[in-house]
Amino acid sequence: MKLVVFGANGPTGRLVTRQALAEGHAVTAVTRDPDAFPIRDPRLRVAGADALDAARVDGVVAGHDRVISTLGVPYTKETVTIYSQGARNITAAMARHGLRRLVCVTSIGVHPELPPEEKLIFRKVIGPLLLAMGRPLYEDARRMEDIVRATDLDWTIVRPSGLFDTETVSDYRVAVEPQRLPGMFTSRADLADALVREAVDDRHVRTCIEVITTRGTPGYARVFLKEALRIGK
């Protein structure tokens, strides 16, 4: 297939790009800084475009079969628009060029109700703190979901939990909305695999799914320091 990946130079976007190429797909990796993109492959095209630029988005979407969006930003106190405006531009371009399949990432923080099996410290302390710190991000991700849901595209929204890095894909679990799974971590390798599988295999069309890694997960403190406070490696 011909896949276009938005947010391709982020940690998850690079993994999605590598996996799709390894499976034999042609990939257009969309990034604001194409010269910094580290992946090279005969089936790879690197396109310089900002997801907030509707005209550039329109140009890179044309001619593809499927769209994967890994757009995102770290925790911030500033207003966030990349999720919603990116989704608005991507879905408009897809409709204009006749593309149907869209797979995109938001977060379980968009709808933060936790299953009762989750550990008390996360439900009462860590979870609420992370939600407060990431409020601008989660609010815009919620707007993105509303925009995507309102289209007639064949969309899937993928909601990971606390992200961390691993070398390989695990036997992760997937829950279909409104089901919720205990477990508050998602490896980027598992998330990337889920995104490619959804896009290529047409799984869970027009619904939201939650992706949870069930083994080899880090401690709460490690994820909190690295992903929320940007401390450590």
C-alpha positions, 0 to 999 in steps of 0.5 A: 500500500501507499501510506502517508504518516503525519508526525513521522519524525516523532518517536512513534512516527519513526517506528510506524515508518520503519515497520511499514517499510519492513512490511513492503509498503511505500511510505511518505513520511511527513515532517516539518524538518525533512533534512533531520529525518533519519530513515532511508529506504527506496520505498520512502519519500520524505515530505516537508510539510506542517500539518497546520498548513492546509495546502501542504497537507492537501499536497502530500495526501494526494495519491495515497491509500491510507493515512496514519497520524501520530501528531502530538506534543509533550505536556505544556501549559500553552494552548495546543492546536496541532491535534484539532487543526491537523485533523481538520486539514487531514480529513478535508484533504482525504475527502477531496482526494477520495481517501477513506482510511484514517488511523490516528493517535489521541490518548486515554487521557481524553476520556480518563475514567479508570477501571476499578481494578487500577491501582489506587495510587494511580486513580487517586494521585498520579492519574489526576496529576498527569491529567492536570499537567496535560490539560491543554493537550487532552482538550485539543485531542478531544477536539480532534476526536470530535472532528474525526468522528463527524466525518464519513471516513473509515477512521480508527482512533487509537488511545495509548496510555503512558508511553515508554520505549522498548525494543520489540513488539509485545503481546499487547492488549486491545480494548474496543470502546467503551471497554477499559483495560487495567494497566497504565502503560503502552510501549511505543513499539506496541502502539506503532504495531497497532497503528500499522495493523489498523491501517493495513488490515482495516481493523476496528473501523469507525471506533476507538480502541485502547492499546495497553502493554501488559508485560515489561512495563516500567514503574510509575515514577520513571514514566512520570519523570521522563514523559511528563517532566522530561527528565532522564533518558 
